[in-house]
Amino acid sequence: MVKICLSCLFFRLEDRYSGRCRVDRGSIDPQAYPMKLHQDHCDRWQDAGQRYFIRTGWLKKQDRP
């Protein structure tokens, strides 16, 4: 699996192109979570498992008319 934000446990989708990184959850305000693109990555990546496939399914559904 490629270590991108879309497949990271801490990533929360916001829209079709980006989301918020919640790796510092609990230590910063939720509104201050940094925005990331789906293709971005960092050294604190953790596998999201099945959630990755749920996210990709949601993204594919957004592209359909």
N, C-alpha and C positions, 0 to 999 in steps of 0.2 A: 504494500500500500504506500502511496506517495504521501509524504508528511506535509500536507497542506491544511490550511485552517478548516476547510469544509469537512475534513475527516478527523478533526480534533475534538476531544471531549469537552473542552472549555468554550467552543465556538457556539454562538447563538445567532441564527439567521435573522436578518432585519428585512431584507428585500432580495430580489433576484441576483444582485451583484455584490452585496456586502453583508457584514454582520458585526457583532461585537465579541471581543475576546474577554472572557470572564475568568482568566487564569488567576487574577488577584481578587477574586470574589471574597467578600467579607472584610477586606482591608481598605477598599475604596468605595465611593458612592456609585451605585449602579448606573447613574447617568454619565459617569466619567469613564466607563469601560471604553477602551480604544476601538475605533472602527477598523476593520480589516477587510480586504477583498478575499474572495474564496480561495484564490491561488496563493495568498501569502502564507508564510510559515515562520515559526520561531523555535528556539531551542527547548521550550517547555511543552512541546507537543505531546499529547497522549492519545492513543487510539480510541475512537468513539464507537467502534464495533458496528452493530446493526444501525445505529443512528445515522451513519454515513449514507446508507442506502435509502433510508427514509428521507433524508435531506435531498439527495439527488432526485428521488421521485417527486418531491415537492417542487423542485426547480424545473423538472421536465413538464410538470403540469402547468406551471406558470407560463411557459412558452407556447402552449396550445391556445388556439383562438376560442 
